Amino acid sequence: MLLQEFDTIIDRMQLALDIAKNLGQSIEEAKILYQMNEVLPENLQMELDDVYDENMAKQTVSLYKNQIKSKISEYREELMLN
């Protein structure tokens, strides 16, 4: 994947993530976070548990959002070097 492609995908997902958060849709926010994780190459993907309710979704987002953003930055750096 090219850096520009990756940035476009992640930017759209980040916008969707922000919208879900602003609307208080925790389950949607968690789903988008999962999708962001799936865009990463397998060696950078995190093992995430399934979300069954809103409380679990909030907890998942709280636990993994920053870690996934860090993995996204790491992958961007890889793409820039290639």
MMTF fields as JSON, N, C-alpha, C and O atoms, coordinates in Angstrom:
{
  "mmtfVersion": "1.0.0",
  "mmtfProducer": "UNKNOWN",
  "numBonds": 327,
  "numAtoms": 328,
  "numGroups": 82,
  "numChains": 1,
  "numModels": 1,
  "chainsPerModel": [1],
  "groupsPerChain": [82],
  "chainIdList": ["A"],
  "bondAtomList": [4, 2, 8, 6, 12, 10, 16, 14, 20, 18, 24, 22, 28, 26, 32, 30, 36, 34, 40, 38, 44, 42, 48, 46, 52, 50, 56, 54, 60, 58, 64, 62, 68, 66, 72, 70, 76, 74, 80, 78, 84, 82, 88, 86, 92, 90, 96, 94, 100, 98, 104, 102, 108, 106, 112, 110, 116, 114, 120, 118, 124, 122, 128, 126, 132, 130, 136, 134, 140, 138, 144, 142, 148, 146, 152, 150, 156, 154, 160, 158, 164, 162, 168, 166, 172, 170, 176, 174, 180, 178, 184, 182, 188, 186, 192, 190, 196, 194, 200, 198, 204, 202, 208, 206, 212, 210, 216, 214, 220, 218, 224, 222, 228, 226, 232, 230, 236, 234, 240, 238, 244, 242, 248, 246, 252, 250, 256, 254, 260, 258, 264, 262, 268, 266, 272, 270, 276, 274, 280, 278, 284, 282, 288, 286, 292, 290, 296, 294, 300, 298, 304, 302, 308, 306, 312, 310, 316, 314, 320, 318, 324, 322],
  "bondOrderList": [1, 1, 1, 1, 1, 1, 1, 1, 1, 1, 1, 1, 1, 1, 1, 1, 1, 1, 1, 1, 1, 1, 1, 1, 1, 1, 1, 1, 1, 1, 1, 1, 1, 1, 1, 1, 1, 1, 1, 1, 1, 1, 1, 1, 1, 1, 1, 1, 1, 1, 1, 1, 1, 1, 1, 1, 1, 1, 1, 1, 1, 1, 1, 1, 1, 1, 1, 1, 1, 1, 1, 1, 1, 1, 1, 1, 1, 1, 1, 1, 1],
  "groupList": [{"groupName": "MET", "atomNameList": ["N", "CA", "C", "O"], "elementList": ["N", "C", "C", "O"], "formalChargeList": [0, 0, 0, 0], "bondAtomList": [1, 0, 2, 1, 3, 2], "bondOrderList": [1, 1, 2], "singleLetterCode": "M", "chemCompType": "L-PEPTIDE LINKING"}, {"groupName": "LEU", "atomNameList": ["N", "CA", "C", "O"], "elementList": ["N", "C", "C", "O"], "formalChargeList": [0, 0, 0, 0], "bondAtomList": [1, 0, 2, 1, 3, 2], "bondOrderList": [1, 1, 2], "singleLetterCode": "L", "chemCompType": "L-PEPTIDE LINKING"}, {"groupName": "GLN", "atomNameList": ["N", "CA", "C", "O"], "elementList": ["N", "C", "C", "O"], "formalChargeList": [0, 0, 0, 0], "bondAtomList": [1, 0, 2, 1, 3, 2], "bondOrderList": [1, 1, 2], "singleLetterCode": "Q", "chemCompType": "L-PEPTIDE LINKING"}, {"groupName": "GLU", "atomNameList": ["N", "CA", "C", "O"], "elementList": ["N", "C", "C", "O"], "formalChargeList": [0, 0, 0, 0], "bondAtomList": [1, 0, 2, 1, 3, 2], "bondOrderList": [1, 1, 2], "singleLetterCode": "E", "chemCompType": "L-PEPTIDE LINKING"}, {"groupName": "PHE", "atomNameList": ["N", "CA", "C", "O"], "elementList": ["N", "C", "C", "O"], "formalChargeList": [0, 0, 0, 0], "bondAtomList": [1, 0, 2, 1, 3, 2], "bondOrderList": [1, 1, 2], "singleLetterCode": "F", "chemCompType": "L-PEPTIDE LINKING"}, {"groupName": "ASP", "atomNameList": ["N", "CA", "C", "O"], "elementList": ["N", "C", "C", "O"], "formalChargeList": [0, 0, 0, 0], "bondAtomList": [1, 0, 2, 1, 3, 2], "bondOrderList": [1, 1, 2], "singleLetterCode": "D", "chemCompType": "L-PEPTIDE LINKING"}, {"groupName": "THR", "atomNameList": ["N", "CA", "C", "O"], "elementList": ["N", "C", "C", "O"], "formalChargeList": [0, 0, 0, 0], "bondAtomList": [1, 0, 2, 1, 3, 2], "bondOrderList": [1, 1, 2], "singleLetterCode": "T", "chemCompType": "L-PEPTIDE LINKING"}, {"groupName": "ILE", "atomNameList": ["N", "CA", "C", "O"], "elementList": ["N", "C", "C", "O"], "formalChargeList": [0, 0, 0, 0], "bondAtomList": [1, 0, 2, 1, 3, 2], "bondOrderList": [1, 1, 2], "singleLetterCode": "I", "chemCompType": "L-PEPTIDE LINKING"}, {"groupName": "ARG", "atomNameList": ["N", "CA", "C", "O"], "elementList": ["N", "C", "C", "O"], "formalChargeList": [0, 0, 0, 0], "bondAtomList": [1, 0, 2, 1, 3, 2], "bondOrderList": [1, 1, 2], "singleLetterCode": "R", "chemCompType": "L-PEPTIDE LINKING"}, {"groupName": "ALA", "atomNameList": ["N", "CA", "C", "O"], "elementList": ["N", "C", "C", "O"], "formalChargeList": [0, 0, 0, 0], "bondAtomList": [1, 0, 2, 1, 3, 2], "bondOrderList": [1, 1, 2], "singleLetterCode": "A", "chemCompType": "L-PEPTIDE LINKING"}, {"groupName": "LYS", "atomNameList": ["N", "CA", "C", "O"], "elementList": ["N", "C", "C", "O"], "formalChargeList": [0, 0, 0, 0], "bondAtomList": [1, 0, 2, 1, 3, 2], "bondOrderList": [1, 1, 2], "singleLetterCode": "K", "chemCompType": "L-PEPTIDE LINKING"}, {"groupName": "ASN", "atomNameList": ["N", "CA", "C", "O"], "elementList": ["N", "C", "C", "O"], "formalChargeList": [0, 0, 0, 0], "bondAtomList": [1, 0, 2, 1, 3, 2], "bondOrderList": [1, 1, 2], "singleLetterCode": "N", "chemCompType": "L-PEPTIDE LINKING"}, {"groupName": "GLY", "atomNameList": ["N", "CA", "C", "O"], "elementList": ["N", "C", "C", "O"], "formalChargeList": [0, 0, 0, 0], "bondAtomList": [1, 0, 2, 1, 3, 2], "bondOrderList": [1, 1, 2], "singleLetterCode": "G", "chemCompType": "PEPTIDE LINKING"}, {"groupName": "SER", "atomNameList": ["N", "CA", "C", "O"], "elementList": ["N", "C", "C", "O"], "formalChargeList": [0, 0, 0, 0], "bondAtomList": [1, 0, 2, 1, 3, 2], "bondOrderList": [1, 1, 2], "singleLetterCode": "S", "chemCompType": "L-PEPTIDE LINKING"}, {"groupName": "TYR", "atomNameList": ["N", "CA", "C", "O"], "elementList": ["N", "C", "C", "O"], "formalChargeList": [0, 0, 0, 0], "bondAtomList": [1, 0, 2, 1, 3, 2], "bondOrderList": [1, 1, 2], "singleLetterCode": "Y", "chemCompType": "L-PEPTIDE LINKING"}, {"groupName": "VAL", "atomNameList": ["N", "CA", "C", "O"], "elementList": ["N", "C", "C", "O"], "formalChargeList": [0, 0, 0, 0], "bondAtomList": [1, 0, 2, 1, 3, 2], "bondOrderList": [1, 1, 2], "singleLetterCode": "V", "chemCompType": "L-PEPTIDE LINKING"}, {"groupName": "PRO", "atomNameList": ["N", "CA", "C", "O"], "elementList": ["N", "C", "C", "O"], "formalChargeList": [0, 0, 0, 0], "bondAtomList": [1, 0, 2, 1, 3, 2], "bondOrderList": [1, 1, 2], "singleLetterCode": "P", "chemCompType": "L-PEPTIDE LINKING"}],
  "groupTypeList": [0, 1, 1, 2, 3, 4, 5, 6, 7, 7, 5, 8, 0, 2, 1, 9, 1, 5, 7, 9, 10, 11, 1, 12, 2, 13, 7, 3, 3, 9, 10, 7, 1, 14, 2, 0, 11, 3, 15, 1, 16, 3, 11, 1, 2, 0, 3, 1, 5, 5, 15, 14, 5, 3, 11, 0, 9, 10, 2, 6, 15, 13, 1, 14, 10, 11, 2, 7, 10, 13, 10, 7, 13, 3, 14, 8, 3, 3, 1, 0, 1, 11],
  "groupIdList": [1, 2, 3, 4, 5, 6, 7, 8, 9, 10, 11, 12, 13, 14, 15, 16, 17, 18, 19, 20, 21, 22, 23, 24, 25, 26, 27, 28, 29, 30, 31, 32, 33, 34, 35, 36, 37, 38, 39, 40, 41, 42, 43, 44, 45, 46, 47, 48, 49, 50, 51, 52, 53, 54, 55, 56, 57, 58, 59, 60, 61, 62, 63, 64, 65, 66, 67, 68, 69, 70, 71, 72, 73, 74, 75, 76, 77, 78, 79, 80, 81, 82],
  "secStructList": [7, 7, 2, 2, 2, 2, 2, 2, 2, 2, 2, 2, 2, 2, 2, 2, 2, 2, 2, 2, 2, 2, 6, 6, 7, 2, 2, 2, 2, 2, 2, 2, 2, 2, 2, 2, 2, 2, 2, 1, 7, 4, 4, 4, 7, 7, 7, 7, 7, 7, 7, 7, 1, 2, 2, 2, 2, 2, 2, 2, 2, 2, 2, 2, 2, 2, 2, 2, 2, 2, 2, 2, 2, 2, 2, 2, 2, 2, 2, 2, 2, 7],
  "xCoordList": [0.85, 0.0, 0.9, 1.943, 0.488, 1.221, 0.82, -0.284, 1.719, 1.471, 0.216, -0.6, 0.067, -1.093, -2.404, -3.38, -2.42, -3.607, -3.924, -5.066, -2.901, -3.07, -3.596, -4.533, -2.997, -3.438, -4.897, -5.641, -5.3, -6.691, -7.649, -8.666, -7.318, -8.17, -8.246, -9.333, -7.094, -7.05, -7.732, -8.415, -7.561, -8.227, -9.736, -10.419, -10.257, -11.712, -12.187, -13.235, -11.412, -11.779, -11.697, -12.534, -10.703, -10.573, -11.76, -12.276, -12.189, -13.371, -14.602, -15.376, -14.78, -15.911, -15.819, -16.832, -14.614, -14.399, -14.796, -15.467, -14.382, -14.723, -16.232, -16.798, -16.872, -18.326, -19.05, -19.966, -18.642, -19.267, -19.094, -20.025, -17.91, -17.659, -18.547, -19.164, -18.613, -19.428, -20.908, -21.641, -21.35, -22.761, -23.031, -24.172, -21.978, -22.145, -22.423, -23.051, -21.966, -22.194, -20.954, -20.135, -20.845, -19.654, -19.425, -18.285, -20.478, -20.33, -19.811, -18.937, -20.338, -19.846, -18.397, -17.596, -18.073, -16.701, -15.748, -14.673, -16.142, -15.318, -15.192, -14.113, -16.283, -16.231, -15.256, -14.502, -15.28, -14.372, -12.934, -12.036, -12.713, -11.38, -10.888, -9.718, -11.772, -11.425, -11.04, -10.077, -11.79, -11.496, -10.144, -9.401, -9.833, -8.529, -7.415, -6.383, -7.635, -6.673, -6.485, -5.368, -7.569, -7.516, -6.801, -6.333, -6.707, -6.002, -4.494, -3.755, -4.055, -2.628, -2.158, -2.953, -0.882, -0.36, -0.457, -0.474, -0.517, -0.729, 0.268, -0.098, 1.513, 2.52, 2.311, 2.901, 1.488, 1.212, -0.192, -0.509, -1.019, -2.384, -2.415, -1.59, -3.386, -3.581, -4.686, -5.596, -4.594, -5.631, -6.718, -6.493, -7.892, -8.987, -10.137, -10.466, -10.746, -11.902, -13.161, -13.229, -14.151, -15.429, -16.159, -16.006, -16.944, -17.717, -19.172, -19.75, -19.76, -21.139, -22.127, -23.325, -21.619, -22.516, -21.788, -20.589, -22.529, -21.978, -20.857, -19.863, -21.012, -19.955, -18.667, -17.581, -18.786, -17.62, -16.98, -15.756, -17.801, -17.298, -16.508, -15.425, -17.045, -16.346, -14.999, -13.996, -14.985, -13.76, -12.739, -11.554, -13.196, -12.317, -11.688, -10.481, -12.499, -11.986, -10.978, -9.916, -11.311, -10.418, -9.075, -8.025, -9.111, -7.895, -7.023, -5.797, -7.649, -6.903, -6.733, -5.909, -7.483, -7.448, -6.034, -5.552, -5.377, -4.034, -3.019, -2.102, -3.177, -2.256, -2.379, -1.374, -3.595, -3.8, -3.28, -2.686, -3.499, -2.957, -1.439, -0.831, -0.835, 0.619, 1.066, 2.064, 0.328, 0.637, 0.462, 1.222, -0.53, -0.756, 0.441, 0.922, 0.912, 2.092, 3.317, 4.105, 3.463, 4.59, 4.542, 5.564, 3.36, 3.21, 3.434, 4.023, 2.972, 3.217, 4.711, 5.179, 5.455, 6.911, 7.517, 8.399, 7.047, 7.529, 7.25, 8.112, 6.034, 5.67, 6.506, 6.857, 6.823, 7.633, 9.047, 9.673, 9.552, 10.917, 11.026, 12.109, 9.921, 9.939, 9.686, 9.671],
  "yCoordList": [-1.17, 0.0, 1.239, 1.263, 2.234, 3.49, 4.383, 4.268, 5.26, 6.161, 7.006, 7.168, 7.539, 8.382, 7.599, 8.115, 6.358, 5.502, 5.268, 5.408, 4.912, 4.637, 5.868, 5.771, 7.02, 8.256, 8.58, 9.017, 8.37, 8.63, 7.737, 8.201, 6.468, 5.511, 5.873, 5.937, 6.109, 6.407, 7.739, 7.861, 8.729, 10.019, 9.863, 10.451, 9.08, 8.846, 8.088, 8.396, 7.108, 6.343, 7.213, 7.095, 8.075, 8.977, 9.926, 10.198, 10.426, 11.292, 10.529, 11.049, 9.31, 8.483, 8.19, 8.191, 7.943, 7.684, 8.905, 8.775, 10.077, 11.316, 11.564, 11.975, 11.319, 11.509, 10.559, 10.969, 9.286, 8.311, 8.734, 8.624, 9.212, 9.661, 10.85, 10.878, 11.831, 13.022, 12.71, 13.411, 11.659, 11.262, 10.305, 9.9, 9.94, 9.027, 7.596, 6.848, 7.207, 5.858, 4.994, 4.764, 4.532, 3.796, 2.517, 2.191, 1.8, 0.54, 0.821, 0.104, 1.859, 2.234, 2.694, 2.391, 3.417, 3.887, 2.692, 2.689, 1.695, 0.488, -0.251, -0.738, -0.338, -1.015, -0.323, -0.981, 0.992, 1.743, 1.541, 1.411, 1.515, 1.26, -0.112, -0.272, -1.092, -2.443, -2.396, -3.04, -1.636, -1.517, -0.856, -1.243, 0.129, 0.791, -0.221, -0.228, -1.06, -2.098, -3.066, -3.508, -3.393, -4.352, -3.798, -4.573, -2.485, -1.873, -2.056, -2.06, -2.205, -2.387, -3.76, -4.698, -3.885, -5.207, -6.141, -5.685, -7.418, -8.399, -8.273, -8.449, -7.973, -7.902, -6.715, -6.684, -5.748, -4.599, -4.63, -3.826, -5.545, -5.603, -6.066, -6.867, -5.539, -5.918, -6.96, -6.99, -7.795, -8.799, -8.124, -7.774, -7.941, -7.255, -8.206, -9.049, -8.068, -8.887, -8.34, -7.161, -9.204, -8.776, -7.895, -8.059, -6.974, -6.061, -6.489, -6.694, -6.621, -7.081, -6.029, -6.127, -5.018, -3.975, -2.633, -2.549, -1.599, -0.25, -0.05, 0.614, -0.612, -0.477, -1.136, -0.592, -2.287, -3.004, -2.204, -2.154, -1.582, -0.765, 0.428, 0.732, 1.097, 2.241, 1.819, 2.512, 0.691, 0.179, -0.173, 0.134, -0.809, -1.19, 0.043, 0.076, 1.044, 2.273, 2.929, 3.373, 2.987, 3.599, 2.867, 3.501, 1.552, 0.753, 0.764, 0.795, 0.738, 0.472, 1.639, 1.563, 2.698, 3.794, 4.358, 4.478, 4.7, 5.274, 4.265, 4.628, 3.012, 1.981, 1.785, 1.629, 1.792, 1.625, 2.852, 2.721, 4.027, 5.236, 5.184, 5.641, 4.635, 4.474, 3.503, 3.743, 2.413, 1.437, 2.06, 1.76, 2.919, 3.616, 4.512, 4.54, 5.233, 6.091, 5.266, 5.654, 4.14, 3.246, 2.765, 2.74, 2.387, 1.912, 3.048, 2.831, 4.244, 5.404, 5.625, 5.897, 5.507, 5.673, 4.624, 4.932, 3.393, 2.328, 2.674, 2.513, 3.152, 3.508, 4.665, 4.689, 5.616, 6.751, 6.341, 6.932, 5.336, 4.873, 4.006, 3.85, 3.453, 2.567, 3.304, 2.694],
  "zCoordList": [0.0, 0.0, 0.0, 0.652, -0.721, -0.776, 0.398, 0.93, 0.788, 1.906, 1.678, 2.585, 0.474, 0.182, 0.328, 0.871, -0.155, -0.013, 1.456, 1.892, 2.203, 3.624, 4.35, 5.142, 4.083, 4.729, 4.412, 5.29, 3.181, 2.781, 3.561, 4.077, 3.639, 4.361, 5.835, 6.41, 6.445, 7.875, 8.178, 9.194, 7.32, 7.535, 7.542, 8.38, 6.621, 6.572, 7.807, 8.374, 8.207, 9.401, 10.653, 11.547, 10.718, 11.868, 11.941, 13.025, 10.8, 10.76, 11.254, 12.057, 10.78, 11.213, 12.711, 13.409, 13.197, 14.618, 15.449, 16.473, 15.007, 15.711, 15.705, 16.718, 14.586, 14.486, 15.433, 16.146, 15.442, 16.334, 17.794, 18.592, 18.134, 19.507, 19.854, 20.919, 18.956, 19.199, 19.319, 20.018, 18.64, 18.712, 19.862, 20.082, 20.601, 21.736, 21.327, 22.076, 20.151, 19.636, 19.896, 19.006, 21.126, 21.552, 20.763, 20.433, 20.461, 19.717, 18.315, 17.827, 17.654, 16.322, 16.391, 15.507, 17.434, 17.62, 17.736, 17.136, 18.499, 18.646, 17.317, 16.98, 16.561, 15.261, 14.308, 13.591, 14.309, 13.435, 13.876, 13.044, 15.178, 15.707, 15.258, 14.912, 15.265, 14.789, 13.311, 12.895, 12.526, 11.104, 10.873, 9.971, 11.682, 11.574, 11.857, 11.185, 12.845, 13.191, 12.023, 11.753, 11.338, 10.229, 9.002, 8.168, 8.871, 7.748, 7.902, 6.918, 9.133, 9.396, 8.931, 8.872, 8.603, 8.258, 9.475, 10.618, 9.216, 10.29, 11.437, 12.599, 11.122, 12.182, 13.128, 14.208, 12.745, 13.602, 14.211, 15.087, 13.75, 14.254, 15.704, 16.142, 16.43, 17.818, 17.902, 17.073, 18.894, 19.16, 19.989, 21.147, 19.397, 20.078, 20.346, 19.512, 21.515, 21.874, 21.209, 20.863, 21.037, 20.491, 21.502, 22.712, 20.993, 21.834, 21.803, 20.736, 22.994, 23.087, 23.567, 23.303, 24.274, 24.755, 24.81, 24.545, 25.156, 25.124, 26.153, 25.862, 27.331, 28.346, 27.896, 28.095, 27.298, 26.78, 25.645, 25.532, 24.811, 23.702, 24.237, 23.738, 25.242, 25.828, 26.402, 26.23, 27.075, 27.67, 26.585, 26.72, 25.525, 24.424, 23.78, 23.538, 23.506, 22.891, 23.821, 23.386, 25.088, 26.066, 26.147, 26.252, 26.099, 26.225, 24.975, 25.074, 23.799, 22.579, 21.61, 20.699, 21.786, 20.81, 20.637, 19.51, 21.723, 21.628, 21.108, 20.371, 21.485, 21.009, 19.504, 18.811, 19.005, 17.568, 16.817, 15.747, 17.369, 16.731, 16.679, 15.711, 17.703, 17.718, 16.624, 15.944, 16.459, 15.408, 14.026, 13.105, 13.883, 12.613, 12.302, 11.169, 13.297, 13.107, 12.734, 11.872, 13.389, 13.098, 11.651, 10.965, 11.193, 9.817, 8.817, 7.758, 9.141, 8.263, 8.088, 6.983, 9.176, 9.104, 8.182, 7.381, 8.292, 7.397, 5.941, 5.077, 5.677, 4.304, 3.775, 2.595, 4.632, 4.192, 3.846, 2.967, 4.53, 4.274, 3.031, 2.467, 2.614, 1.436, 0.151, -0.918]
}
